[in-house]
Amino acid sequence: MMRRNSCLLALALLAGCGAAESENYEAQSEISLEDVGASEAALPEGFTLPSGTQVAQNTRVSTANGDGWVIYLDSASSPESLEEHFAAQAEAAGFVISVEMNQSGSKQLRGARADGMKFDFAALPHDGGSSRASLAIGRDRQD
């Protein structure tokens, strides 16, 4: 459920969902997803993984309006600890962060920078005190 919601959120981040012109709808609906494996290479500059956290999956997302990554994480840390970690790193990287509740009632961190980069993070508790999380980061395409 979290992966589906995170992918949908990432796609919304990157797809420019607010377009009202009907001729843009077709171009915006073309989405490419590429699983690039569990590698830290996709972490944006200035972002690190907390101790006990591993990348479970990297997915490169490309739409007509932008490109980015959805990174799934498994962690021994609590959701609150992960939220604090990534919020601090996002703010240090120049993102203006807001906190919202997503459709499942969980906290979701969202942010944007002046250069068009967008950030989204959510974490949920998992088995035995561990957590599962997703980090979506991308940029609108500049034509």
N, C-alpha and C positions, 0 to 999 in steps of 0.2 A: 504494500500500500504506500509506504513512504517513497519507494523508488518511483512509482507511478506518479504520485503527487509532485515529487521533486522534478521529474522530467517534464511534467506539464508546466510547472512553474518556470523551469529553465527555458522552455520553449516560449512561454509568454514573455519572459525577459527579453529574449532575443528576436521574437517575431514581430515586434512593433504592433501589438494587438489593437491599438487605438485607431488604426487607419479606417477612414470612413468611405473611401472611394472603392467602388466595386471592382474596378480593373486591377487594383492592388491586391485584392483578396487572393487571387490565384497564385501570384508570385509569393505572397507571404505564407501560403500553405505548403510550399515545397520545403521539406525539412530533411536534412541528412543527419543520421546518427551513426557514429563510428566508435565501437568499443576498442579502446587502445590498450586495454589491460590494466593491471594494478601497478602503477608507477607513480612516483612522486613528481615526475617531470612536469605534470600539468599544473602543479601548485603555482599560483601567481607569485611574482616577485614580492618579497616581504612576508610571505605566509609560510609557516612551518607547521608540522604536526606535533601535537603534544605527546609526551612520553606515553607509551602504551597504545598509540593509535596507528592503525595501518590503513593504507588505501586498499579498498576492496575492489573498486572498479573505477575506471576513467572512461567517460564517454564524451567524445568531441561532438558538438552540436553546431550545425551550420544551416542558416536559413537565408532567404533572400535579403533580409534586413540586418543580419549580424552573425557573429561567430562566438563560440565560447566552449566551456567545459562544464560537465556535471561530474563531480567527484564524490563517490560514495565511500564512507569511512566506517570502520569498526573500531571501537575504542573501549579501553578499560575505564576511562574517565566517565563521570556523570554527564548528562546532557547540560546541566548548568555550568559545569567546569569547561566543557567544550564551547558553549556559547560565550563565556567570558574570554576564553583564549582567542577565538576567531573575531569577536567584536573588537577587542583591543588591537589585533593585527590589522583589521580592516580600517579602523580609525587612524592608526599610525600610517597606513598607506593612502590616506586622504579621502576615504569614503565617509559620507554623512550617513549614519546608521539610524534606522527606525526599527522598532519592535512591533510586530503584529501577531495576531493569532491566526493560524491557518485553518483550513476546513476541518481538520481533525481535532482542533482545539489546542494544538501545540504551539509553542512560541516559535516565531520565525523572524530572523534578522534579515533586513533588507538594506541595501545601501547603493549609493551612486556617487560617482566622482564627476568633476567638471569636464573631464576628457571623454565622457560617455561610457566609461566602464561601469558595469552593474554587478552587484554582489547579492547573494542570497544564501542563507544558512539555516538549517533546521536539524535538531537532534532529538531522538526519542530513546527512552530506556529500553533495554533489551535483556536477555537472559542473564541471571546471576549478577546484576548490578552493572553490566556493561551497557554500551550505547551504540546506536547506529545513527549515522548522520549523513547529510548531503550538503555539499558546497557547490553552488552554481555561480559561475563568473563568466562574464562575456561583455562584448562591446557591440554597439550598433555599427553597421557598415557605413562608412563615410564615402559617399560618391562624389 
